[in-house]
Amino acid sequence: VLRIHQPNRDRGTVDAVAFGADNATVAVCGGDPNSARLLNVDDGAERQSFEGHTAGVNCLVFSKDGKVLATAGNDHTVRLWDTVNGQCFRTLQGHTGAITCLGFSSDGRLASGSMDQTVRLWDQGMVEQSRDIGAHDGAVWSAIFSPDGSQVVSAGADKMVRIWNVGAASPARVLEGHTAPVTAALYSPDGRFTLSCGGDKVLKLWDAKSGNEIRTF
C-alpha cells in the first residue's frame, strides 16, 4: 500500500477522492483548506494544486475524458479546472447552501446537490445554471447521472431516493424504504438498477425503470 496523501493533522479530514481517466492520477480534497490536489498514483507526488474556493471543498469529480475537474463546497460555488494547467476557467453560482455532491454525464453536463435541498443541472457550456431539476425535503447527499444521461438519481436527508427525468420538472419515481437519511445512490453500468445506502445501515437494490425494491442487503 502506498500512502499518497496525508493531510496535516490540523487541517481536518479527507472528504473526497476521484481517479483521473488514465488511472494514473487521483484528485483529493478536504485535507487542505479551501483547495484540492491532483496527485500521481505511483509515487504520491503532487501534479497540480487547485486553489480558489473561499471555504472548504466537500466534493469533486472528473469529466469523463479527465480534462476537467469540478470541485464544490461550502462557498456555494462549483469551480471547473483545467487538469493540465491547473487553472480555474469557470465558476458556477446558483446554490444558496453548501454543495455536497457532484456528478458528470458522459456528454459533459454536470449535476450538483446541496444543503439548500436542490438538485441543479448545468449544461455543456457551463455558462449558467441551466435548471433546478428538483428538490428533497432536506440536504441532498448524492446526485448521479444514469449511464445514458437521461436521468439523475439523487439521495437525501429526507430518507428518499428520487429519480429525475432530465427533461422534466418532477421526479419520475420516488423510492421509499430507507428509515434514515440516504447518503449515496448510483446506477448499475447498464442503467437497469439503482443501489442506495444510508444511515439505516442497509443497501437497497431497486429496479430503475419501475422503482420497485428488489432486495435489501
Salt bridges, closest charged atoms under 4 A:
ASP32 OD1 - ARG11 NH1 2.45
ASP32 OD2 - ARG37 NE 3.07
GLU46 OE1 - ARG37 NH1 2.65
ASP75 OD2 - HIS53 ND1 2.92
ASP75 OD2 - ARG79 NH2 3.74
ASP107 OD1 - ARG109 NE 3.02
ASP116 OD2 - HIS95 ND1 2.96
ASP158 OD1 - HIS136 ND1 2.99
ASP158 OD2 - ARG162 NH2 3.04
ASP190 OD2 - ARG192 NH1 3.93
ASP200 OD2 - HIS178 ND1 2.87
GLU213 OE2 - LYS204 NZ 3.08
